[in-house]
């Protein structure tokens, strides 16, 4: 298996694969401060819900390092400011807020330690978030493999792979597990306009690993589903409400509607950290709107009329009734979600 190191914390810096540049060039983006991490999340150097969370955790480590030699009061107030800034870097993926909450709790728990010792605890918590995510994804893969037929054509949207996580991936983690367990797998990757995470990232990841993949324009998916060419659809998630409503990359909802119309199983694949136990339904999920340039330009070349009005939401919400199951590290959650999701918090 080819290892993709989405991020690495080394010699007091965070190194990220620059996902804006793939697949044309493989470049590493160095974050020296938490402000660099904030920029990297906003500009999508790093993206994908669990990857954003892990990167932000290392952002907190960089902030702690930066203010380590200040007075304790200054240290704590600057750290708090950094955590608030990182927490707001992108609004939809709840893994970001989840990771910052874990970092805050670690700071609070060890706040009476000398600052150099506290820094060590902060670094250890970020390492745990990173390592746990990889292990979580491997467990998700094992649970998910149970629903993949021996010979399967799988459709996926956006990139829920190693690049979107600390490693291995969620939806692509299930695909990896199925492939390496000897199943005959073929993947259709939606291009995923406007940022083309499917064409640029999923296609790159799977091709590099030798997993058969075919790239399609987003508008092709419905025809493939209608024609019986897709056995199962696997997508990631940015935030899941208590009733199972799921925010994921724009276009996921449309896919779920067609899947339901043609009885094709539609699974959301995500760690429990993507569940927002504080919200009852998808109506409460904030949907990020991104720059109009994502639609009007490709690589700085204008492809739409100057001055055109643009609506560019980055995510949509798939209603729970369109979701066959939610594959997590704790097993596959089935409807009724409103009864079964809260149990995950207790488990
Ligand atoms: O805008 P992005 O690229 O951060 O959106 C990513 C997605 O929508 C993914 O499907 C989701 O974060 C799950 S990643 C395991």
Boltz pocket constraint, residues with backbone or C-beta under 6 A from the ligand:
constraints:
  - pocket:
      binder: B
      contacts: [[A, 46], [A, 47], [A, 48], [A, 49], [A, 50], [A, 93], [A, 157], [A, 158], [A, 159], [A, 160], [A, 161], [A, 164], [A, 165], [A, 169], [A, 170], [A, 171], [A, 197], [A, 235], [A, 236], [A, 237], [A, 238], [A, 248], [A, 249], [A, 250], [A, 269], [A, 314]]
      max_distance: 6.0
